[in-house]
Every structure is written in C-alpha cells, then in structure tokens.
Amino acid sequence: MSTGKEYTPKERLQYNPPVRAYRVDDFCRAMGFCRSTFYVLVRQGKIRTVCIGRRRLVPAGEAERLLSCQEG
C-alpha cells in the first residue's frame, strides 16, 4: 500500500527541488563576482555562510539580502 503519489521515471528526472543553499562557486557565478570578492564580503559581514563539515554554503536568501543592502 502506497502512501504518496507514484512518479514515473521521467517525472523523477524532471523534479527539481527548490535550492536552499549554494556552493561558493555557484553563488559567485550567479552574482557575477570572483571568489576573492566573495571572501572579502564574508569577512565584512555582508554575506552570511554556513559550514557543514568542510563545505561552506551560502543560504539562498543571501543573494536577495545582499542586493537589497546595495540598493539603500
């Protein structure tokens, strides 16, 4: 007895869960700056990050927060 919807193999391949955090390289590419600029902004406290193990991730909301701070 199944408790959820059954997905076809094609539907499973097309499913893209919402992004909750970005790797540093992906965040930099999306924002249009290099890694060194990213780490300067982290040191200045303008970008918040989380570390999970040895990986540093940027929460998805940080891009919007960074852009809203730049406007004002």
Residue pairs with C-beta under 8 A, 6 or more apart in sequence:
7 15
18 60
19 60
20 59
20 60
21 50
21 57
21 58
21 59
21 60
22 30
22 57
22 58
22 60
22 63
23 55
23 57
23 58
24 35
24 38
24 49
24 56
24 57
24 58
25 35
27 38
27 58
27 62
27 63
28 34
28 35
28 37
28 38
30 63
31 38
31 63
31 66
38 47
41 47
41 66
42 49
46 66
46 69
47 58
47 62
47 66
48 58
48 59
48 62
48 65
49 56
49 57
49 58
49 59
49 62
50 56
50 57
50 58
50 59
51 57
